[in-house]
Amino acid sequence: MYLNFLLSMVLLTALATLILLLYVHVLIFVGENFKGWKKHACALLAFIVFSVLATLILFEVIREIKNFREEPMLETASIFLAYGLIFLPGMYYLARNVKKLRKYGFFLQRGQKR
């Protein structure tokens, strides 16, 4: 039981990292090759796909933890902790590439120009 849970969390972590890696590279590709409304439309489409995949991962985490835990408060804390840890490596990669993405107009702070 514990081994299945651990294996599923490791696989979800790898999947979430892969999704964020692809998202960052798609944004870089879009920023390099498109301008104006086409760039924003492609970035919006990439964000929608990323959001759906991230939500599917959240539902899988909830399903796995519901099978593993039965206390409601501990279950909620476990879901938040697991979801945060699953996306941590991908967010680190995103943070490392945020300057490159800002160069193309993504993730700008309010009022910041390219």
N, CA, C and O atoms as CSV, one atom per row, in Angstrom:
chain,resi,resn,atom,element,x,y,z
A,1,MET,N,N,0.815,-1.191,0.000
A,1,MET,CA,C,0.000,0.000,0.000
A,1,MET,C,C,0.859,1.255,0.000
A,1,MET,O,O,0.641,2.154,-0.812
A,2,TYR,N,N,1.828,1.327,0.898
A,2,TYR,CA,C,2.706,2.491,0.957
A,2,TYR,C,C,3.547,2.593,-0.308
A,2,TYR,O,O,3.787,3.691,-0.809
A,3,LEU,N,N,3.991,1.465,-0.821
A,3,LEU,CA,C,4.825,1.463,-2.017
A,3,LEU,C,C,4.037,1.947,-3.232
A,3,LEU,O,O,4.565,2.700,-4.051
A,4,ASN,N,N,2.788,1.527,-3.356
A,4,ASN,CA,C,1.954,2.001,-4.461
A,4,ASN,C,C,1.727,3.496,-4.383
A,4,ASN,O,O,1.778,4.192,-5.397
A,5,PHE,N,N,1.473,3.997,-3.166
A,5,PHE,CA,C,1.272,5.427,-2.970
A,5,PHE,C,C,2.538,6.202,-3.337
A,5,PHE,O,O,2.472,7.204,-4.050
A,6,LEU,N,N,3.677,5.742,-2.853
A,6,LEU,CA,C,4.946,6.407,-3.138
A,6,LEU,C,C,5.263,6.381,-4.626
A,6,LEU,O,O,5.695,7.388,-5.186
A,7,LEU,N,N,5.056,5.255,-5.258
A,7,LEU,CA,C,5.298,5.136,-6.696
A,7,LEU,C,C,4.396,6.079,-7.485
A,7,LEU,O,O,4.845,6.718,-8.436
A,8,SER,N,N,3.139,6.168,-7.098
A,8,SER,CA,C,2.233,7.057,-7.818
A,8,SER,C,C,2.626,8.526,-7.624
A,8,SER,O,O,2.516,9.313,-8.564
A,9,MET,N,N,3.079,8.911,-6.432
A,9,MET,CA,C,3.525,10.287,-6.202
A,9,MET,C,C,4.781,10.609,-7.006
A,9,MET,O,O,4.920,11.716,-7.527
A,10,VAL,N,N,5.692,9.649,-7.109
A,10,VAL,CA,C,6.905,9.854,-7.915
A,10,VAL,C,C,6.541,10.021,-9.389
A,10,VAL,O,O,7.084,10.891,-10.069
A,11,LEU,N,N,5.632,9.196,-9.879
A,11,LEU,CA,C,5.207,9.309,-11.272
A,11,LEU,C,C,4.475,10.623,-11.532
A,11,LEU,O,O,4.665,11.239,-12.581
A,12,LEU,N,N,3.648,11.054,-10.597
A,12,LEU,CA,C,2.961,12.339,-10.756
A,12,LEU,C,C,3.951,13.498,-10.732
A,12,LEU,O,O,3.774,14.480,-11.453
A,13,THR,N,N,4.996,13.389,-9.903
A,13,THR,CA,C,6.022,14.429,-9.876
A,13,THR,C,C,6.738,14.518,-11.214
A,13,THR,O,O,6.962,15.613,-11.729
A,14,ALA,N,N,7.097,13.371,-11.777
A,14,ALA,CA,C,7.755,13.362,-13.082
A,14,ALA,C,C,6.830,13.930,-14.154
A,14,ALA,O,O,7.278,14.690,-15.013
A,15,LEU,N,N,5.565,13.578,-14.117
A,15,LEU,CA,C,4.606,14.082,-15.099
A,15,LEU,C,C,4.407,15.592,-14.971
A,15,LEU,O,O,4.373,16.302,-15.976
A,16,ALA,N,N,4.275,16.082,-13.739
A,16,ALA,CA,C,4.102,17.523,-13.521
A,16,ALA,C,C,5.332,18.299,-13.965
A,16,ALA,O,O,5.209,19.377,-14.546
A,17,THR,N,N,6.514,17.763,-13.698
A,17,THR,CA,C,7.745,18.422,-14.137
A,17,THR,C,C,7.813,18.462,-15.658
A,17,THR,O,O,8.185,19.484,-16.234
A,18,LEU,N,N,7.465,17.380,-16.302
A,18,LEU,CA,C,7.448,17.331,-17.758
A,18,LEU,C,C,6.453,18.331,-18.336
A,18,LEU,O,O,6.754,19.004,-19.321
A,19,ILE,N,N,5.275,18.432,-17.736
A,19,ILE,CA,C,4.267,19.375,-18.207
A,19,ILE,C,C,4.776,20.812,-18.101
A,19,ILE,O,O,4.612,21.598,-19.034
A,20,LEU,N,N,5.392,21.158,-16.972
A,20,LEU,CA,C,5.922,22.521,-16.819
A,20,LEU,C,C,7.087,22.779,-17.755
A,20,LEU,O,O,7.215,23.882,-18.286
A,21,LEU,N,N,7.943,21.782,-17.968
A,21,LEU,CA,C,9.041,21.939,-18.930
A,21,LEU,C,C,8.501,22.237,-20.328
A,21,LEU,O,O,8.972,23.149,-21.007
A,22,LEU,N,N,7.518,21.464,-20.740
A,22,LEU,CA,C,6.923,21.686,-22.058
A,22,LEU,C,C,6.245,23.044,-22.141
A,22,LEU,O,O,6.347,23.729,-23.159
A,23,TYR,N,N,5.555,23.436,-21.078
A,23,TYR,CA,C,4.895,24.743,-21.054
A,23,TYR,C,C,5.900,25.878,-21.223
A,23,TYR,O,O,5.671,26.801,-22.004
A,24,VAL,N,N,7.008,25.811,-20.496
A,24,VAL,CA,C,8.038,26.849,-20.608
A,24,VAL,C,C,8.615,26.875,-22.025
A,24,VAL,O,O,8.787,27.948,-22.603
A,25,HIS,N,N,8.913,25.709,-22.582
A,25,HIS,CA,C,9.498,25.679,-23.921
A,25,HIS,C,C,8.513,26.119,-24.995
A,25,HIS,O,O,8.913,26.733,-25.984
A,26,VAL,N,N,7.239,25.815,-24.814
A,26,VAL,CA,C,6.225,26.308,-25.759
A,26,VAL,C,C,6.150,27.826,-25.692
A,26,VAL,O,O,6.071,28.484,-26.729
A,27,LEU,N,N,6.174,28.399,-24.481
A,27,LEU,CA,C,6.146,29.857,-24.361
A,27,LEU,C,C,7.380,30.498,-24.990
A,27,LEU,O,O,7.272,31.540,-25.636
A,28,ILE,N,N,8.534,29.898,-24.811
A,28,ILE,CA,C,9.751,30.432,-25.437
A,28,ILE,C,C,9.633,30.355,-26.958
A,28,ILE,O,O,9.981,31.308,-27.655
A,29,PHE,N,N,9.145,29.228,-27.475
A,29,PHE,CA,C,8.961,29.074,-28.914
A,29,PHE,C,C,7.972,30.107,-29.452
A,29,PHE,O,O,8.219,30.728,-30.486
A,30,VAL,N,N,6.866,30.285,-28.758
A,30,VAL,CA,C,5.856,31.264,-29.183
A,30,VAL,C,C,6.433,32.670,-29.143
A,30,VAL,O,O,6.204,33.458,-30.060
A,31,GLY,N,N,7.182,32.995,-28.085
A,31,GLY,CA,C,7.775,34.329,-27.976
A,31,GLY,C,C,8.789,34.611,-29.066
A,31,GLY,O,O,8.905,35.748,-29.523
A,32,GLU,N,N,9.524,33.595,-29.491
A,32,GLU,CA,C,10.530,33.780,-30.538
A,32,GLU,C,C,9.921,33.872,-31.934
A,32,GLU,O,O,10.468,34.554,-32.800
A,33,ASN,N,N,8.804,33.200,-32.162
A,33,ASN,CA,C,8.288,33.058,-33.522
A,33,ASN,C,C,7.022,33.839,-33.837
A,33,ASN,O,O,6.657,33.944,-35.008
A,34,PHE,N,N,6.346,34.385,-32.855
A,34,PHE,CA,C,5.103,35.103,-33.101
A,34,PHE,C,C,5.161,36.484,-32.476
A,34,PHE,O,O,5.894,36.718,-31.515
A,35,LYS,N,N,4.384,37.388,-33.030
A,35,LYS,CA,C,4.267,38.748,-32.496
A,35,LYS,C,C,2.798,39.119,-32.404
A,35,LYS,O,O,1.957,38.525,-33.078
A,36,GLY,N,N,2.493,40.095,-31.573
A,36,GLY,CA,C,1.146,40.652,-31.489
A,36,GLY,C,C,0.104,39.678,-30.978
A,36,GLY,O,O,0.355,38.896,-30.061
A,37,TRP,N,N,-1.079,39.742,-31.594
A,37,TRP,CA,C,-2.204,38.938,-31.128
A,37,TRP,C,C,-1.972,37.450,-31.307
A,37,TRP,O,O,-2.505,36.648,-30.540
A,38,LYS,N,N,-1.175,37.059,-32.317
A,38,LYS,CA,C,-0.907,35.631,-32.521
A,38,LYS,C,C,-0.116,35.052,-31.348
A,38,LYS,O,O,-0.357,33.928,-30.909
A,39,LYS,N,N,0.841,35.853,-30.848
A,39,LYS,CA,C,1.631,35.414,-29.696
A,39,LYS,C,C,0.730,35.223,-28.484
A,39,LYS,O,O,0.844,34.225,-27.772
A,40,HIS,N,N,-0.161,36.176,-28.249
A,40,HIS,CA,C,-1.036,36.088,-27.089
A,40,HIS,C,C,-2.056,34.961,-27.231
A,40,HIS,O,O,-2.385,34.299,-26.246
A,41,ALA,N,N,-2.555,34.738,-28.435
A,41,ALA,CA,C,-3.508,33.648,-28.653
A,41,ALA,C,C,-2.840,32.286,-28.430
A,41,ALA,O,O,-3.422,31.401,-27.803
A,42,CYS,N,N,-1.630,32.127,-28.941
A,42,CYS,CA,C,-0.909,30.860,-28.743
A,42,CYS,C,C,-0.547,30.655,-27.273
A,42,CYS,O,O,-0.630,29.537,-26.766
A,43,ALA,N,N,-0.150,31.720,-26.591
A,43,ALA,CA,C,0.179,31.617,-25.167
A,43,ALA,C,C,-1.069,31.271,-24.359
A,43,ALA,O,O,-0.986,30.497,-23.405
A,44,LEU,N,N,-2.215,31.826,-24.723
A,44,LEU,CA,C,-3.459,31.510,-24.037
A,44,LEU,C,C,-3.834,30.049,-24.251
A,44,LEU,O,O,-4.258,29.372,-23.314
A,45,LEU,N,N,-3.681,29.566,-25.463
A,45,LEU,CA,C,-3.965,28.164,-25.751
A,45,LEU,C,C,-3.037,27.242,-24.950
A,45,LEU,O,O,-3.478,26.231,-24.404
A,46,ALA,N,N,-1.754,27.600,-24.884
A,46,ALA,CA,C,-0.791,26.808,-24.105
A,46,ALA,C,C,-1.175,26.817,-22.626
A,46,ALA,O,O,-1.065,25.797,-21.946
A,47,PHE,N,N,-1.626,27.974,-22.130
A,47,PHE,CA,C,-2.023,28.068,-20.725
A,47,PHE,C,C,-3.259,27.212,-20.438
A,47,PHE,O,O,-3.343,26.568,-19.392
A,48,ILE,N,N,-4.207,27.210,-21.360
A,48,ILE,CA,C,-5.413,26.404,-21.164
A,48,ILE,C,C,-5.053,24.920,-21.099
A,48,ILE,O,O,-5.549,24.194,-20.238
A,49,VAL,N,N,-4.188,24.470,-22.012
A,49,VAL,CA,C,-3.757,23.068,-21.999
A,49,VAL,C,C,-3.009,22.750,-20.708
A,49,VAL,O,O,-3.245,21.711,-20.092
A,50,PHE,N,N,-2.106,23.642,-20.296
A,50,PHE,CA,C,-1.366,23.445,-19.049
A,50,PHE,C,C,-2.315,23.379,-17.856
A,50,PHE,O,O,-2.154,22.526,-16.983
A,51,SER,N,N,-3.296,24.268,-17.813
A,51,SER,CA,C,-4.237,24.300,-16.688
A,51,SER,C,C,-5.050,23.016,-16.592
A,51,SER,O,O,-5.260,22.487,-15.501
A,52,VAL,N,N,-5.503,22.521,-17.732
A,52,VAL,CA,C,-6.273,21.281,-17.730
A,52,VAL,C,C,-5.415,20.122,-17.228
A,52,VAL,O,O,-5.871,19.319,-16.413
A,53,LEU,N,N,-4.184,20.033,-17.707
A,53,LEU,CA,C,-3.299,18.950,-17.278
A,53,LEU,C,C,-2.950,19.061,-15.790
A,53,LEU,O,O,-2.895,18.052,-15.086
A,54,ALA,N,N,-2.716,20.283,-15.317
A,54,ALA,CA,C,-2.412,20.477,-13.896
A,54,ALA,C,C,-3.611,20.112,-13.027
A,54,ALA,O,O,-3.443,19.564,-11.938
A,55,THR,N,N,-4.816,20.412,-13.501
A,55,THR,CA,C,-6.017,20.059,-12.758
A,55,THR,C,C,-6.222,18.550,-12.732
A,55,THR,O,O,-6.649,18.000,-11.717
A,56,LEU,N,N,-5.923,17.882,-13.834
A,56,LEU,CA,C,-6.019,16.419,-13.857
A,56,LEU,C,C,-5.060,15.789,-12.852
A,56,LEU,O,O,-5.389,14.796,-12.204
A,57,ILE,N,N,-3.876,16.374,-12.731
A,57,ILE,CA,C,-2.916,15.879,-11.744
A,57,ILE,C,C,-3.456,16.095,-10.336
A,57,ILE,O,O,-3.302,15.228,-9.475
A,58,LEU,N,N,-4.089,17.243,-10.091
A,58,LEU,CA,C,-4.683,17.499,-8.776
A,58,LEU,C,C,-5.761,16.468,-8.457
A,58,LEU,O,O,-5.816,15.965,-7.335
A,59,PHE,N,N,-6.615,16.145,-9.419
A,59,PHE,CA,C,-7.649,15.133,-9.185
A,59,PHE,C,C,-7.033,13.767,-8.890
A,59,PHE,O,O,-7.549,13.012,-8.066
A,60,GLU,N,N,-5.936,13.458,-9.563
A,60,GLU,CA,C,-5.266,12.177,-9.299
A,60,GLU,C,C,-4.662,12.155,-7.895
A,60,GLU,O,O,-4.713,11.132,-7.212
A,61,VAL,N,N,-4.091,13.281,-7.466
A,61,VAL,CA,C,-3.546,13.375,-6.107
A,61,VAL,C,C,-4.671,13.180,-5.088
A,61,VAL,O,O,-4.501,12.461,-4.103
A,62,ILE,N,N,-5.807,13.813,-5.322
A,62,ILE,CA,C,-6.945,13.669,-4.405
A,62,ILE,C,C,-7.390,12.209,-4.351
A,62,ILE,O,O,-7.658,11.681,-3.272
A,63,ARG,N,N,-7.467,11.565,-5.499
A,63,ARG,CA,C,-7.893,10.159,-5.535
A,63,ARG,C,C,-6.917,9.264,-4.776
A,63,ARG,O,O,-7.326,8.396,-4.005
A,64,GLU,N,N,-5.627,9.485,-5.002
A,64,GLU,CA,C,-4.616,8.661,-4.319
A,64,GLU,C,C,-4.648,8.869,-2.809
A,64,GLU,O,O,-4.546,7.907,-2.049
A,65,ILE,N,N,-4.788,10.110,-2.372
A,65,ILE,CA,C,-4.769,10.385,-0.938
A,65,ILE,C,C,-6.055,9.900,-0.278
A,65,ILE,O,O,-6.026,9.453,0.868
A,66,LYS,N,N,-7.176,9.981,-0.980
A,66,LYS,CA,C,-8.428,9.449,-0.411
A,66,LYS,C,C,-8.334,7.939,-0.199
A,66,LYS,O,O,-8.903,7.407,0.754
A,67,ASN,N,N,-7.625,7.257,-1.079
A,67,ASN,CA,C,-7.431,5.822,-0.899
A,67,ASN,C,C,-6.471,5.518,0.244
A,67,ASN,O,O,-6.500,4.428,0.815
A,68,PHE,N,N,-5.623,6.486,0.572
A,68,PHE,CA,C,-4.551,6.259,1.543
A,68,PHE,C,C,-4.918,6.745,2.948
A,68,PHE,O,O,-4.564,6.096,3.932
A,69,ARG,N,N,-5.611,7.856,3.053
A,69,ARG,CA,C,-5.941,8.470,4.349
A,69,ARG,C,C,-7.455,8.497,4.537
A,69,ARG,O,O,-8.224,8.454,3.576
A,70,GLU,N,N,-7.859,8.570,5.809
A,70,GLU,CA,C,-9.291,8.648,6.075
A,70,GLU,C,C,-9.674,9.790,7.008
A,70,GLU,O,O,-10.864,10.050,7.186
A,71,GLU,N,N,-8.720,10.470,7.601
A,71,GLU,CA,C,-9.032,11.599,8.475
A,71,GLU,C,C,-9.162,12.857,7.628
A,71,GLU,O,O,-8.251,13.162,6.859
A,72,PRO,N,N,-10.276,13.607,7.743
A,72,PRO,CA,C,-10.526,14.744,6.847
A,72,PRO,C,C,-9.471,15.853,6.924
A,72,PRO,O,O,-9.016,16.337,5.888
A,73,MET,N,N,-9.080,16.258,8.121
A,73,MET,CA,C,-8.116,17.364,8.233
A,73,MET,C,C,-6.746,16.945,7.723
A,73,MET,O,O,-6.087,17.694,7.001
A,74,LEU,N,N,-6.329,15.763,8.096
A,74,LEU,CA,C,-5.047,15.244,7.635
A,74,LEU,C,C,-5.073,15.030,6.126
A,74,LEU,O,O,-4.068,15.225,5.443
A,75,GLU,N,N,-6.231,14.629,5.619
A,75,GLU,CA,C,-6.385,14.418,4.184
A,75,GLU,C,C,-6.213,15.725,3.416
A,75,GLU,O,O,-5.517,15.760,2.402
A,76,THR,N,N,-6.833,16.785,3.884
A,76,THR,CA,C,-6.721,18.084,3.217
A,76,THR,C,C,-5.287,18.592,3.249
A,76,THR,O,O,-4.770,19.058,2.234
A,77,ALA,N,N,-4.650,18.506,4.393
A,77,ALA,CA,C,-3.256,18.946,4.500
A,77,ALA,C,C,-2.360,18.098,3.602
A,77,ALA,O,O,-1.435,18.619,2.979
A,78,SER,N,N,-2.624,16.814,3.535
A,78,SER,CA,C,-1.827,15.923,2.686
A,78,SER,C,C,-1.984,16.270,1.214
A,78,SER,O,O,-1.015,16.208,0.458
A,79,ILE,N,N,-3.191,16.633,0.799
A,79,ILE,CA,C,-3.426,17.006,-0.604
A,79,ILE,C,C,-2.632,18.245,-0.960
A,79,ILE,O,O,-1.952,18.273,-1.985
A,80,PHE,N,N,-2.711,19.280,-0.116
A,80,PHE,CA,C,-1.973,20.514,-0.405
A,80,PHE,C,C,-0.466,20.279,-0.417
A,80,PHE,O,O,0.240,20.787,-1.289
A,81,LEU,N,N,0.016,19.523,0.537
A,81,LEU,CA,C,1.449,19.242,0.613
A,81,LEU,C,C,1.917,18.433,-0.593
A,81,LEU,O,O,2.938,18.754,-1.202
A,82,ALA,N,N,1.175,17.391,-0.933
A,82,ALA,CA,C,1.561,16.546,-2.069
A,82,ALA,C,C,1.527,17.331,-3.373
A,82,ALA,O,O,2.442,17.212,-4.187
A,83,TYR,N,N,0.482,18.134,-3.584
A,83,TYR,CA,C,0.370,18.908,-4.824
A,83,TYR,C,C,1.515,19.925,-4.929
A,83,TYR,O,O,2.087,20.122,-6.001
A,84,GLY,N,N,1.836,20.563,-3.805
A,84,GLY,CA,C,2.948,21.515,-3.809
A,84,GLY,C,C,4.279,20.832,-4.089
A,84,GLY,O,O,5.086,21.343,-4.866
A,85,LEU,N,N,4.513,19.692,-3.467
A,85,LEU,CA,C,5.772,18.971,-3.690
A,85,LEU,C,C,5.865,18.406,-5.100
A,85,LEU,O,O,6.954,18.326,-5.669
A,86,ILE,N,N,4.732,18.016,-5.662
A,86,ILE,CA,C,4.740,17.466,-7.018
A,86,ILE,C,C,5.167,18.523,-8.031
A,86,ILE,O,O,5.913,18.218,-8.962
A,87,PHE,N,N,4.704,19.758,-7.863
A,87,PHE,CA,C,5.027,20.800,-8.831
A,87,PHE,C,C,6.305,21.570,-8.492
A,87,PHE,O,O,6.709,22.444,-9.259
A,88,LEU,N,N,6.939,21.272,-7.381
A,88,LEU,CA,C,8.135,22.010,-6.973
A,88,LEU,C,C,9.284,21.953,-7.982
A,88,LEU,O,O,9.840,23.009,-8.286
A,89,PRO,N,N,9.678,20.798,-8.521
A,89,PRO,CA,C,10.783,20.792,-9.492
A,89,PRO,C,C,10.463,21.584,-10.771
A,89,PRO,O,O,11.328,22.271,-11.315
A,90,GLY,N,N,9.235,21.481,-11.235
A,90,GLY,CA,C,8.843,22.233,-12.432
A,90,GLY,C,C,8.826,23.731,-12.186
A,90,GLY,O,O,9.212,24.510,-13.057
A,91,MET,N,N,8.381,24.140,-11.001
A,91,MET,CA,C,8.368,25.570,-10.672
A,91,MET,C,C,9.788,26.112,-10.547
A,91,MET,O,O,10.045,27.268,-10.882
A,92,TYR,N,N,10.702,25.288,-10.069
A,92,TYR,CA,C,12.105,25.694,-10.013
A,92,TYR,C,C,12.627,25.955,-11.424
A,92,TYR,O,O,13.324,26.942,-11.659
A,93,TYR,N,N,12.293,25.074,-12.358
A,93,TYR,CA,C,12.711,25.261,-13.740
A,93,TYR,C,C,12.084,26.525,-14.334
A,93,TYR,O,O,12.747,27.270,-15.057
A,94,LEU,N,N,10.818,26.762,-14.031
A,94,LEU,CA,C,10.146,27.972,-14.506
A,94,LEU,C,C,10.825,29.213,-13.946
A,94,LEU,O,O,11.032,30.185,-14.673
A,95,ALA,N,N,11.174,29.195,-12.667
A,95,ALA,CA,C,11.835,30.339,-12.045
A,95,ALA,C,C,13.204,30.602,-12.661
A,95,ALA,O,O,13.621,31.755,-12.779
A,96,ARG,N,N,13.901,29.547,-13.052
A,96,ARG,CA,C,15.209,29.723,-13.691
A,96,ARG,C,C,15.089,30.361,-15.068
A,96,ARG,O,O,16.026,31.019,-15.521
A,97,ASN,N,N,13.961,30.183,-15.741
A,97,ASN,CA,C,13.782,30.695,-17.092
A,97,ASN,C,C,12.877,31.915,-17.172
A,97,ASN,O,O,12.498,32.327,-18.269
A,98,VAL,N,N,12.527,32.496,-16.045
A,98,VAL,CA,C,11.583,33.610,-16.063
A,98,VAL,C,C,12.174,34.842,-16.754
A,98,VAL,O,O,11.425,35.600,-17.371
A,99,LYS,N,N,13.478,35.067,-16.672
A,99,LYS,CA,C,14.080,36.221,-17.355
A,99,LYS,C,C,13.948,36.088,-18.871
A,99,LYS,O,O,13.649,37.060,-19.564
A,100,LYS,N,N,14.173,34.884,-19.374
A,100,LYS,CA,C,14.030,34.653,-20.808
A,100,LYS,C,C,12.570,34.849,-21.234
A,100,LYS,O,O,12.298,35.415,-22.293
A,101,LEU,N,N,11.653,34.386,-20.416
A,101,LEU,CA,C,10.230,34.545,-20.731
A,101,LEU,C,C,9.805,36.010,-20.662
A,101,LEU,O,O,8.975,36.453,-21.456
A,102,ARG,N,N,10.364,36.756,-19.725
A,102,ARG,CA,C,10.049,38.194,-19.639
A,102,ARG,C,C,10.558,38.951,-20.850
A,102,ARG,O,O,9.965,39.947,-21.263
A,103,LYS,N,N,11.655,38.479,-21.416
A,103,LYS,CA,C,12.188,39.106,-22.626
A,103,LYS,C,C,11.172,39.035,-23.764
A,103,LYS,O,O,11.120,39.927,-24.610
A,104,TYR,N,N,10.365,37.975,-23.781
A,104,TYR,CA,C,9.351,37.795,-24.815
A,104,TYR,C,C,7.988,38.338,-24.411
A,104,TYR,O,O,7.019,38.197,-25.158
A,105,GLY,N,N,7.902,38.955,-23.238
A,105,GLY,CA,C,6.662,39.593,-22.821
A,105,GLY,C,C,5.774,38.761,-21.918
A,105,GLY,O,O,4.639,39.160,-21.656
A,106,PHE,N,N,6.242,37.621,-21.431
A,106,PHE,CA,C,5.460,36.789,-20.527
A,106,PHE,C,C,5.929,37.000,-19.087
A,106,PHE,O,O,7.101,37.293,-18.852
A,107,PHE,N,N,5.020,36.852,-18.132
A,107,PHE,CA,C,5.319,36.946,-16.702
A,107,PHE,C,C,5.909,38.303,-16.319
A,107,PHE,O,O,6.779,38.380,-15.451
A,108,LEU,N,N,5.440,39.368,-16.963
A,108,LEU,CA,C,5.899,40.709,-16.617
A,108,LEU,C,C,5.210,41.177,-15.346
A,108,LEU,O,O,4.061,40.829,-15.075
A,109,GLN,N,N,5.940,41.978,-14.570
A,109,GLN,CA,C,5.333,42.567,-13.394
A,109,GLN,C,C,4.449,43.725,-13.855
A,109,GLN,O,O,4.623,44.248,-14.955
A,110,ARG,N,N,3.516,44.112,-13.019
A,110,ARG,CA,C,2.598,45.199,-13.401
A,110,ARG,C,C,3.378,46.449,-13.735
A,110,ARG,O,O,4.243,46.878,-12.972
A,111,GLY,N,N,3.067,47.030,-14.879
A,111,GLY,CA,C,3.707,48.262,-15.300
A,111,GLY,C,C,5.081,48.090,-15.901
A,111,GLY,O,O,5.675,49.067,-16.357
A,112,GLN,N,N,5.604,46.884,-15.918
A,112,GLN,CA,C,6.937,46.628,-16.468
A,112,GLN,C,C,6.873,46.516,-17.979
A,112,GLN,O,O,5.999,45.844,-18.527
A,113,LYS,N,N,7.798,47.172,-18.641
A,113,LYS,CA,C,7.901,47.096,-20.097
A,113,LYS,C,C,8.957,46.075,-20.467
A,113,LYS,O,O,9.859,45.774,-19.685
A,114,ARG,N,N,8.826,45.542,-21.693
A,114,ARG,CA,C,9.819,44.559,-22.146
A,114,ARG,C,C,11.122,45.192,-22.385
A,114,ARG,O,O,12.076,44.515,-22.770
